[in-house]
Amino acid sequence: MKKIDPKDINQNVFSLIGDQWMLITAGTAEQCNTMTASWGGLGVLWGGPAATCYIRPQRYTKEFVDREEYFTLSFFDESYRPQLALCGSKSGRDVDKVKECGFTVKTAECGAPYFEEASLVLVCRKRFAQPMDPQLIPDDVKERWYPQKDYHTMYIGEIVEALTK
């Protein structure tokens, strides 16, 4: 993987996140957890490149993201769709997802884990976390996306490193 300036990312972020999906990963090289996500964003906040991601309260990965200062967002080519599906449907409490997927854990300069098989990795320093307030969510959104009232926590990360193959 080589470092690039986040401004040099030339993929469509709507497709990267919404269609191709991403893995949110946090922890250490020895013990990390990851989950598939298709909600998030990339942009500029507080004068620099930033990423947002959203995690439901029951997800095991949330414990890791809450505990750590850094998390990573990893993007893969289409050949990894089965692994991304597994990481979105199984819990790290029950399955060693890294082993099941055959991923190789690497660490960024800050120590945050990511996967060597990814085509793009964004290393994020957690700068903000806020549970969504159900009173501020429109009723039609709550009905469609939150029938179990398991509202996401929004995380904003400062992109401190971008890596590409």
SULQUI-V56905 format. One record per pair of residues at least 4 apart in sequence whose ideal C-beta (glycine too) atoms are under 6 Angstrom apart, sorted by the first residue. I is the first residue (numbers start at 1). J is the second residue. Records with the same first field share a line. If there is no record, write none. Layout:
# SULQUI-V56905
I: J + J
This chain:
# SULQUI-V56905
1: 163
4: 8 + 162 + 164
6: 49 + 159 + 162
11: 16
13: 42
14: 18
15: 19
16: 20 + 75
17: 22 + 40
18: 38
21: 36 + 38 + 84
22: 37 + 73 + 75
23: 34 + 74 + 87
24: 35 + 37 + 53 + 61
25: 32 + 34 + 72 + 113
26: 64 + 65 + 68 + 71
27: 31 + 32 + 33 + 64 + 113
29: 105 + 107 + 113
32: 113
33: 60 + 61 + 64 + 92
34: 87 + 97
35: 59 + 61 + 87
36: 84 + 87 + 88
37: 53
39: 54
40: 52 + 53
41: 52
42: 51
43: 50
45: 50
48: 158
49: 159
50: 156 + 158
51: 73 + 122 + 124 + 157 + 159
52: 156
53: 155
54: 152 + 154
55: 59 + 62 + 153
56: 150 + 152
57: 150
60: 91 + 92 + 93
62: 66
64: 68
65: 71
69: 126
70: 110 + 112 + 125
71: 124
72: 112 + 114 + 121 + 123
73: 122
74: 114 + 115 + 118 + 121
75: 119 + 120
76: 80 + 118
77: 119
80: 84
83: 101
86: 90
87: 97
90: 95
92: 97
95: 100
97: 101
98: 103
103: 115 + 117
104: 116
105: 113
106: 114 + 116
107: 111 + 113
108: 112 + 123 + 161
112: 123
114: 121
119: 165
120: 164
121: 163
122: 159 + 162
123: 160 + 161
124: 157 + 159
125: 158 + 160
126: 157
127: 156 + 158
128: 156
129: 153 + 155
130: 154
131: 153
132: 151 + 152
134: 151
137: 141 + 142
141: 145
142: 146
146: 151
